[in-house]
Amino acid sequence: MSLSNQIKVASELSEPTTVRTGLRQGDALSPILFNLILEKVIRATNCNDGIVLGNSNINILAYADDIAILGDTKETVKQVCRKLVTMASKVGLEINDEKTEYMIVSRQDREYQQGQSMNVEGHVFKRVTHFKYLGHLITQDNDLKMEVSARIQKGNKSFFGLGKVLSSRTLSTNLKIQMYMTLIRPIVLYATETWPLRKAEETRLKVFERRILRKIYGPCFDTNTSEWRKRHNKELEELFQRPNIANEIKKRRLTWAGHAWRRVGSIVRTTIEENPVGKRPLGRPRLRWEDCVKRDVENIEPEIPWRVMVAENRDRWREICLAVWSQ
C-alpha cells in the first residue's frame, strides 16, 4: 500500500510524492503498529551475549525507538548491532548513523581521541565520552557533575524566559512561587531519584533555587544601613516555608528506593542486590546511590537497615520519607 502526499505553500500545491514505507503521522494506530514491529525485531535480535545481571543476560534496552545495546566487549556490541541492523532492514526500518553513537565505560580505556568510530554493516558510528538517553546524560566515567550542570542550565533558560514575569509587580508572590514550582523546578528535578548527590552538587542546586527566590521576593530595606540589599539565605527560608530542592530530591530518592526494593524479581532490585566483581581502584570509594539512601535513613532511624524497614513496615517508610523532606 502506498500513499501520495502534497505540500501546500501559500495557495500552491507541490508535486505529489509517493510514500511506500513508514506509518502515517498522526494516526492513532501508528505507535501501536510501530511498537509491534519493533518488538518483533528486538526479540529476533536477542542473543546470549551481553551484560550478566543476576540470572539474566541483558544486551538491549529499548524505549520506543530509543535503543541501547550493551556488551562486555566492543565485538559483542558489534555482533548484536549487526543482527539488529539485519532484522530491522527486513521490515523496512533503518538506523540513523548521525544519531547513533557508542561509548566505552571502563577504567582501562578512557583515552578518547577525536575521530574514533565503529563500522557495522556499512554504518559508521562515532565514539563519544557522553550521550543523552531518555533525557538523562550518561558519561563514560559515570560522573554526575555534567548531568547536574546540564539540568541547572536548562532550569536557568526557563528562569530567564520568565524573568520579566517573576519580577512583575502586578502578580502576587504566591502566584510567582507556584510558577516556579510548576514550570522551573520540574525541569531540574527530572530523574533525580537516581542521583547519588554529593555535598558540592547539593550546594549548586540550592544556589540555583535561592537565585530564583531572590528574584521573586525582591530586595529588602535594611534599617541599619538605610540601603536596599539582597535577602539573606535565612530570610529566604522563612519566606519560602517549603522544603528546599535538596530535601525534595532526598524524598524522591527514598520514595523510589521503596518502590524498587518491593518489586521482587525486577531488574531494578537485582541491580541493588548485585555485588560487583573485582577490585576497587586506589583512593576513596565513590559515592553510590545506596550510600545516599543509607545516609538519609540513618539520620532518622539509625538502628534498622533500610532494606528491612522497606520490606516490613511500609507505613514507617512513608513517615521517614516525609521526615527527610521536612528537615
C-alpha positions as a Markdown table, in Angstrom:
| # | Residue | x | y | z |
|---|---|---|---|---|
| 1 | Met | 0.0 | 0.0 | 0.0 |
| 2 | Ser | 1.4 | 3.4 | -0.9 |
| 3 | Leu | 0.3 | 7.0 | -0.1 |
| 4 | Ser | 0.5 | 10.2 | -2.1 |
| 5 | Asn | 1.4 | 13.4 | -0.3 |
| 6 | Gln | 1.4 | 17.0 | -1.4 |
| 7 | Ile | 2.7 | 20.1 | 0.4 |
| 8 | Lys | 0.7 | 23.3 | 0.3 |
| 9 | Val | 2.7 | 26.6 | 0.4 |
| 10 | Ala | 0.5 | 29.7 | 0.4 |
| 11 | Ser | -2.1 | 28.8 | -2.3 |
| 12 | Glu | 0.1 | 26.5 | -4.4 |
| 13 | Leu | 0.5 | 22.7 | -4.1 |
| 14 | Ser | 3.7 | 20.9 | -4.7 |
| 15 | Glu | 4.2 | 17.9 | -7.0 |
| 16 | Pro | 2.8 | 14.7 | -5.4 |
| 17 | Thr | 5.3 | 12.4 | -3.7 |
| 18 | Thr | 4.7 | 8.7 | -3.1 |
| 19 | Val | 5.4 | 7.2 | 0.4 |
| 20 | Arg | 5.9 | 3.4 | 0.2 |
| 21 | Thr | 7.3 | 2.8 | 3.7 |
| 22 | Gly | 6.7 | 4.1 | 7.2 |
| 23 | Leu | 3.5 | 4.9 | 9.0 |
| 24 | Arg | 1.0 | 7.8 | 8.7 |
| 25 | Gln | 1.9 | 10.7 | 11.0 |
| 26 | Gly | -0.9 | 11.5 | 13.4 |
| 27 | Asp | -2.7 | 8.2 | 13.0 |
| 28 | Ala | -3.8 | 6.7 | 16.3 |
| 29 | Leu | -2.7 | 3.2 | 15.1 |
| 30 | Ser | 0.8 | 4.4 | 14.2 |
| 31 | Pro | 2.5 | 4.0 | 17.6 |
| 32 | Ile | 0.8 | 0.6 | 18.2 |
| 33 | Leu | 1.9 | -0.7 | 14.8 |
| 34 | Phe | 5.4 | 0.6 | 15.3 |
| 35 | Asn | 5.7 | -1.0 | 18.7 |
| 36 | Leu | 4.5 | -4.3 | 17.3 |
| 37 | Ile | 7.1 | -4.3 | 14.5 |
| 38 | Leu | 9.9 | -3.1 | 16.7 |
| 39 | Glu | 9.1 | -5.7 | 19.4 |
| 40 | Lys | 9.4 | -8.4 | 16.8 |
| 41 | Val | 12.8 | -7.1 | 15.6 |
| 42 | Ile | 14.2 | -6.9 | 19.2 |
| 43 | Arg | 13.0 | -10.4 | 20.1 |
| 44 | Ala | 14.6 | -11.7 | 17.0 |
| 45 | Thr | 17.8 | -9.8 | 17.8 |
| 46 | Asn | 18.2 | -11.1 | 21.4 |
| 47 | Cys | 21.2 | -13.5 | 21.8 |
| 48 | Asn | 23.1 | -14.9 | 24.7 |
| 49 | Asp | 25.8 | -12.2 | 24.7 |
| 50 | Gly | 25.5 | -9.1 | 26.9 |
| 51 | Ile | 25.8 | -7.9 | 30.4 |
| 52 | Val | 25.2 | -10.6 | 33.1 |
| 53 | Leu | 22.9 | -9.3 | 35.9 |
| 54 | Gly | 21.8 | -12.0 | 38.4 |
| 55 | Asn | 20.3 | -14.8 | 36.3 |
| 56 | Ser | 19.6 | -12.5 | 33.4 |
| 57 | Asn | 21.6 | -11.6 | 30.3 |
| 58 | Ile | 20.9 | -8.1 | 29.1 |
| 59 | Asn | 22.1 | -6.9 | 25.7 |
| 60 | Ile | 19.3 | -4.5 | 24.6 |
| 61 | Leu | 17.4 | -1.7 | 26.4 |
| 62 | Ala | 14.6 | -0.2 | 24.3 |
| 63 | Tyr | 12.0 | 2.5 | 24.9 |
| 64 | Ala | 10.0 | 3.2 | 21.7 |
| 65 | Asp | 12.7 | 3.8 | 19.1 |
| 66 | Asp | 15.5 | 4.7 | 21.6 |
| 67 | Ile | 17.6 | 1.6 | 21.7 |
| 68 | Ala | 20.8 | 1.0 | 23.7 |
| 69 | Ile | 23.0 | -2.0 | 23.1 |
| 70 | Leu | 25.1 | -3.4 | 26.0 |
| 71 | Gly | 28.1 | -5.7 | 25.9 |
| 72 | Asp | 31.2 | -6.6 | 27.8 |
| 73 | Thr | 33.4 | -6.1 | 24.8 |
| 74 | Lys | 33.3 | -4.0 | 21.6 |
| 75 | Glu | 33.0 | -7.1 | 19.5 |
| 76 | Thr | 29.9 | -8.2 | 21.4 |
| 77 | Val | 28.2 | -4.8 | 20.8 |
| 78 | Lys | 29.1 | -5.0 | 17.1 |
| 79 | Gln | 27.6 | -8.5 | 16.9 |
| 80 | Val | 24.3 | -7.5 | 18.5 |
| 81 | Cys | 24.2 | -4.4 | 16.4 |
| 82 | Arg | 24.9 | -6.3 | 13.2 |
| 83 | Lys | 22.0 | -8.6 | 14.0 |
| 84 | Leu | 19.7 | -5.7 | 14.8 |
| 85 | Val | 20.5 | -4.0 | 11.5 |
| 86 | Thr | 19.8 | -7.2 | 9.6 |
| 87 | Met | 16.4 | -7.8 | 11.3 |
| 88 | Ala | 15.3 | -4.2 | 11.1 |
| 89 | Ser | 16.1 | -4.0 | 7.3 |
| 90 | Lys | 13.6 | -6.9 | 6.7 |
| 91 | Val | 10.7 | -4.8 | 8.0 |
| 92 | Gly | 11.8 | -1.5 | 6.3 |
| 93 | Leu | 13.5 | 0.1 | 9.4 |
| 94 | Glu | 16.9 | 1.8 | 9.1 |
| 95 | Ile | 19.4 | 3.1 | 11.6 |
| 96 | Asn | 20.2 | 6.8 | 11.6 |
| 97 | Asp | 24.1 | 7.0 | 11.6 |
| 98 | Glu | 24.1 | 10.6 | 12.7 |
| 99 | Lys | 22.0 | 9.9 | 15.8 |
| 100 | Thr | 23.8 | 6.6 | 16.7 |
| 101 | Glu | 26.9 | 6.7 | 18.9 |
| 102 | Tyr | 28.9 | 4.4 | 21.1 |
| 103 | Met | 30.6 | 4.8 | 24.4 |
| 104 | Ile | 33.1 | 2.7 | 26.3 |
| 105 | Val | 32.7 | 2.6 | 30.1 |
| 106 | Ser | 35.9 | 1.3 | 31.5 |
| 107 | Arg | 38.7 | 2.3 | 33.9 |
| 108 | Gln | 41.3 | 1.0 | 31.5 |
| 109 | Asp | 40.1 | 2.6 | 28.2 |
| 110 | Arg | 39.2 | 6.2 | 29.0 |
| 111 | Glu | 41.6 | 7.8 | 26.5 |
| 112 | Tyr | 39.3 | 9.4 | 23.9 |
| 113 | Gln | 40.6 | 10.6 | 20.5 |
| 114 | Gln | 38.7 | 12.7 | 18.1 |
| 115 | Gly | 37.5 | 10.8 | 15.1 |
| 116 | Gln | 37.3 | 7.3 | 16.6 |
| 117 | Ser | 34.5 | 5.3 | 15.1 |
| 118 | Met | 33.0 | 1.8 | 14.8 |
| 119 | Asn | 31.9 | 0.3 | 11.5 |
| 120 | Val | 28.9 | -2.2 | 11.4 |
| 121 | Glu | 27.5 | -3.4 | 8.1 |
| 122 | Gly | 28.5 | -0.1 | 6.3 |
| 123 | His | 27.2 | 2.1 | 9.1 |
| 124 | Val | 29.8 | 4.3 | 10.8 |
| 125 | Phe | 29.1 | 5.2 | 14.5 |
| 126 | Lys | 31.4 | 7.8 | 16.2 |
| 127 | Arg | 32.7 | 7.3 | 19.7 |
| 128 | Val | 31.7 | 9.8 | 22.4 |
| 129 | Thr | 32.5 | 10.5 | 26.0 |
| 130 | His | 28.9 | 11.2 | 26.9 |
| 131 | Phe | 25.4 | 10.9 | 25.4 |
| 132 | Lys | 21.8 | 11.5 | 26.4 |
| 133 | Tyr | 19.4 | 8.6 | 26.8 |
| 134 | Leu | 15.8 | 9.2 | 27.7 |
| 135 | Gly | 16.6 | 12.7 | 28.9 |
| 136 | His | 19.5 | 11.6 | 31.2 |
| 137 | Leu | 23.1 | 12.5 | 30.4 |
| 138 | Ile | 25.4 | 9.4 | 30.8 |
| 139 | Thr | 29.2 | 9.8 | 30.8 |
| 140 | Gln | 32.0 | 7.3 | 30.3 |
| 141 | Asp | 33.2 | 7.7 | 33.9 |
| 142 | Asn | 29.7 | 7.7 | 35.4 |
| 143 | Asp | 30.2 | 11.3 | 36.7 |
| 144 | Leu | 27.2 | 13.3 | 37.8 |
| 145 | Lys | 28.7 | 16.7 | 37.5 |
| 146 | Met | 27.9 | 17.1 | 33.8 |
| 147 | Glu | 24.3 | 16.0 | 34.3 |
| 148 | Val | 23.8 | 18.4 | 37.2 |
| 149 | Ser | 25.3 | 21.3 | 35.2 |
| 150 | Ala | 23.1 | 20.5 | 32.2 |
| 151 | Arg | 20.0 | 20.4 | 34.3 |
| 152 | Ile | 20.8 | 23.7 | 36.0 |
| 153 | Gln | 21.4 | 25.2 | 32.6 |
| 154 | Lys | 18.0 | 24.1 | 31.4 |
| 155 | Gly | 16.4 | 25.5 | 34.6 |
| 156 | Asn | 18.2 | 28.8 | 34.0 |
| 157 | Lys | 16.9 | 29.0 | 30.5 |
| 158 | Ser | 13.4 | 28.7 | 31.8 |
| 159 | Phe | 14.1 | 31.1 | 34.6 |
| 160 | Phe | 15.4 | 33.8 | 32.2 |
| 161 | Gly | 12.5 | 33.3 | 29.9 |
| 162 | Leu | 10.2 | 34.0 | 32.9 |
| 163 | Gly | 12.4 | 36.8 | 34.3 |
| 164 | Lys | 10.0 | 39.7 | 33.5 |
| 165 | Val | 7.0 | 37.8 | 34.8 |
| 166 | Leu | 8.8 | 36.8 | 38.1 |
| 167 | Ser | 9.8 | 40.4 | 38.7 |
| 168 | Ser | 6.5 | 41.9 | 37.8 |
| 169 | Arg | 4.7 | 43.9 | 40.5 |
| 170 | Thr | 1.2 | 43.1 | 39.1 |
| 171 | Leu | 1.4 | 39.4 | 40.0 |
| 172 | Ser | 1.2 | 38.1 | 43.6 |
| 173 | Thr | 4.2 | 36.4 | 45.3 |
| 174 | Asn | 2.2 | 33.2 | 45.8 |
| 175 | Leu | 1.5 | 33.0 | 42.0 |
| 176 | Lys | 5.2 | 33.5 | 41.2 |
| 177 | Ile | 6.1 | 30.7 | 43.7 |
| 178 | Gln | 3.5 | 28.5 | 42.1 |
| 179 | Met | 5.0 | 29.2 | 38.6 |
| 180 | Tyr | 8.5 | 28.3 | 39.9 |
| 181 | Met | 7.2 | 25.1 | 41.4 |
| 182 | Thr | 5.3 | 24.0 | 38.3 |
| 183 | Leu | 7.4 | 25.4 | 35.4 |
| 184 | Ile | 11.0 | 25.6 | 36.5 |
| 185 | Arg | 11.6 | 23.1 | 39.4 |
| 186 | Pro | 10.3 | 20.0 | 37.5 |
| 187 | Ile | 12.9 | 20.7 | 34.7 |
| 188 | Val | 15.7 | 20.4 | 37.3 |
| 189 | Leu | 14.2 | 17.5 | 39.2 |
| 190 | Tyr | 13.7 | 15.1 | 36.3 |
| 191 | Ala | 15.0 | 11.7 | 37.1 |
| 192 | Thr | 16.8 | 12.9 | 40.3 |
| 193 | Glu | 15.6 | 9.8 | 42.1 |
| 194 | Thr | 18.7 | 8.0 | 40.7 |
| 195 | Trp | 21.2 | 10.8 | 41.6 |
| 196 | Pro | 23.9 | 10.0 | 44.2 |
| 197 | Leu | 24.3 | 13.6 | 45.2 |
| 198 | Arg | 27.4 | 14.9 | 46.9 |
| 199 | Lys | 27.5 | 18.0 | 49.1 |
| 200 | Ala | 29.0 | 20.0 | 46.2 |
| 201 | Glu | 26.1 | 19.2 | 43.9 |
| 202 | Glu | 23.6 | 19.9 | 46.6 |
| 203 | Thr | 25.1 | 23.3 | 47.2 |
| 204 | Arg | 24.9 | 24.2 | 43.5 |
| 205 | Leu | 21.3 | 23.2 | 43.4 |
| 206 | Lys | 20.5 | 25.3 | 46.5 |
| 207 | Val | 22.3 | 28.3 | 45.0 |
| 208 | Phe | 20.2 | 27.9 | 41.8 |
| 209 | Glu | 17.0 | 27.9 | 43.8 |
| 210 | Arg | 18.0 | 30.8 | 46.0 |
| 211 | Arg | 18.7 | 32.9 | 42.9 |
| 212 | Ile | 15.2 | 32.4 | 41.7 |
| 213 | Leu | 13.7 | 33.1 | 45.2 |
| 214 | Arg | 15.6 | 36.4 | 45.4 |
| 215 | Lys | 14.1 | 37.4 | 42.0 |
| 216 | Ile | 10.6 | 36.6 | 43.3 |
| 217 | Tyr | 10.8 | 38.2 | 46.7 |
| 218 | Gly | 13.0 | 41.1 | 45.6 |
| 219 | Pro | 15.4 | 43.1 | 47.8 |
| 220 | Cys | 14.6 | 44.4 | 51.3 |
| 221 | Phe | 15.3 | 47.7 | 53.0 |
| 222 | Asp | 18.0 | 47.5 | 55.7 |
| 223 | Thr | 17.1 | 49.9 | 58.5 |
| 224 | Asn | 20.7 | 49.7 | 60.0 |
| 225 | Thr | 22.4 | 50.9 | 56.8 |
| 226 | Ser | 19.4 | 52.7 | 55.3 |
| 227 | Glu | 20.0 | 50.9 | 52.0 |
| 228 | Trp | 18.4 | 48.3 | 49.9 |
| 229 | Arg | 20.1 | 44.9 | 49.9 |
| 230 | Lys | 19.7 | 41.3 | 48.8 |
| 231 | Arg | 17.8 | 39.0 | 51.2 |
| 232 | His | 20.0 | 36.6 | 53.2 |
| 233 | Asn | 19.6 | 32.8 | 52.9 |
| 234 | Lys | 17.8 | 32.6 | 56.3 |
| 235 | Glu | 15.3 | 35.2 | 55.3 |
| 236 | Leu | 14.6 | 33.3 | 52.1 |
| 237 | Glu | 13.9 | 30.1 | 54.0 |
| 238 | Glu | 11.5 | 31.9 | 56.4 |
| 239 | Leu | 9.6 | 33.4 | 53.4 |
| 240 | Phe | 9.6 | 30.3 | 51.3 |
| 241 | Gln | 8.3 | 28.0 | 54.0 |
| 242 | Arg | 8.7 | 24.9 | 51.9 |
| 243 | Pro | 11.4 | 22.1 | 51.7 |
| 244 | Asn | 14.3 | 23.2 | 49.7 |
| 245 | Ile | 15.3 | 21.5 | 46.4 |
| 246 | Ala | 17.9 | 19.2 | 48.0 |
| 247 | Asn | 15.3 | 17.8 | 50.5 |
| 248 | Glu | 12.9 | 17.3 | 47.7 |
| 249 | Ile | 15.5 | 15.2 | 45.9 |
| 250 | Lys | 16.1 | 13.1 | 49.0 |
| 251 | Lys | 12.4 | 12.4 | 49.5 |
| 252 | Arg | 12.0 | 11.4 | 45.8 |
| 253 | Arg | 15.1 | 9.1 | 46.1 |
| 254 | Leu | 13.7 | 7.4 | 49.2 |
| 255 | Thr | 10.3 | 7.0 | 47.7 |
| 256 | Trp | 11.7 | 5.4 | 44.6 |
| 257 | Ala | 14.0 | 3.2 | 46.7 |
| 258 | Gly | 10.9 | 1.8 | 48.5 |
| 259 | His | 9.2 | 1.0 | 45.2 |
| 260 | Ala | 12.3 | -0.5 | 43.7 |
| 261 | Trp | 13.0 | -2.8 | 46.7 |
| 262 | Arg | 9.5 | -4.0 | 47.0 |
| 263 | Arg | 9.5 | -5.2 | 43.3 |
| 264 | Val | 10.8 | -8.7 | 44.0 |
| 265 | Gly | 12.4 | -10.2 | 40.9 |
| 266 | Ser | 12.7 | -7.0 | 38.9 |
| 267 | Ile | 15.8 | -5.8 | 37.2 |
| 268 | Val | 16.0 | -2.8 | 39.5 |
| 269 | Arg | 16.0 | -4.9 | 42.7 |
| 270 | Thr | 18.5 | -7.3 | 41.1 |
| 271 | Thr | 20.8 | -4.3 | 40.4 |
| 272 | Ile | 20.6 | -3.2 | 44.1 |
| 273 | Glu | 21.3 | -6.7 | 45.4 |
| 274 | Glu | 24.2 | -7.4 | 42.9 |
| 275 | Asn | 27.7 | -7.0 | 44.2 |
| 276 | Pro | 30.3 | -6.0 | 41.5 |
| 277 | Val | 33.1 | -8.5 | 40.8 |
| 278 | Gly | 36.7 | -7.2 | 41.0 |
| 279 | Lys | 38.7 | -4.8 | 43.0 |
| 280 | Arg | 38.1 | -1.1 | 43.6 |
| 281 | Pro | 40.8 | 1.3 | 42.5 |
| 282 | Leu | 43.1 | 3.1 | 45.0 |
| 283 | Gly | 41.7 | 6.1 | 46.8 |
| 284 | Arg | 38.5 | 7.0 | 48.4 |
| 285 | Pro | 35.5 | 4.9 | 47.1 |
| 286 | Arg | 33.0 | 6.9 | 45.0 |
| 287 | Leu | 29.6 | 7.8 | 46.5 |
| 288 | Arg | 27.0 | 5.3 | 45.4 |
| 289 | Trp | 23.2 | 5.7 | 45.2 |
| 290 | Glu | 22.6 | 3.2 | 48.0 |
| 291 | Asp | 25.1 | 5.1 | 50.2 |
| 292 | Cys | 22.8 | 8.2 | 49.9 |
| 293 | Val | 19.8 | 6.1 | 50.8 |
| 294 | Lys | 21.5 | 4.7 | 53.9 |
| 295 | Arg | 22.7 | 8.2 | 55.0 |
| 296 | Asp | 19.3 | 9.7 | 54.7 |
| 297 | Val | 17.6 | 6.9 | 56.6 |
| 298 | Glu | 20.2 | 6.8 | 59.3 |
| 299 | Asn | 19.6 | 10.4 | 60.1 |
| 300 | Ile | 16.0 | 9.5 | 61.1 |
| 301 | Glu | 16.2 | 5.8 | 62.0 |
| 302 | Pro | 19.8 | 4.7 | 62.7 |
| 303 | Glu | 19.1 | 1.3 | 64.2 |
| 304 | Ile | 17.2 | -0.6 | 61.5 |
| 305 | Pro | 18.7 | -1.3 | 58.0 |
| 306 | Trp | 16.7 | 0.4 | 55.3 |
| 307 | Arg | 16.1 | -2.8 | 53.3 |
| 308 | Val | 14.5 | -4.4 | 56.3 |
| 309 | Met | 12.3 | -1.4 | 57.0 |
| 310 | Val | 11.0 | -1.2 | 53.5 |
| 311 | Ala | 10.1 | -4.9 | 53.4 |
| 312 | Glu | 8.5 | -5.0 | 56.9 |
| 313 | Asn | 7.0 | -1.6 | 57.6 |
| 314 | Arg | 5.7 | 0.4 | 54.7 |
| 315 | Asp | 3.9 | 3.0 | 56.8 |
| 316 | Arg | 7.1 | 3.7 | 58.7 |
| 317 | Trp | 9.0 | 4.1 | 55.5 |
| 318 | Arg | 6.5 | 6.7 | 54.3 |
| 319 | Glu | 7.0 | 8.6 | 57.6 |
| 320 | Ile | 10.7 | 8.6 | 57.1 |
| 321 | Cys | 10.3 | 10.0 | 53.6 |
| 322 | Leu | 8.2 | 12.8 | 54.9 |
| 323 | Ala | 10.7 | 13.4 | 57.8 |
| 324 | Val | 13.6 | 13.7 | 55.4 |
| 325 | Trp | 11.6 | 16.0 | 53.2 |
| 326 | Ser | 10.7 | 18.4 | 56.0 |
| 327 | Gln | 14.2 | 18.6 | 57.6 |
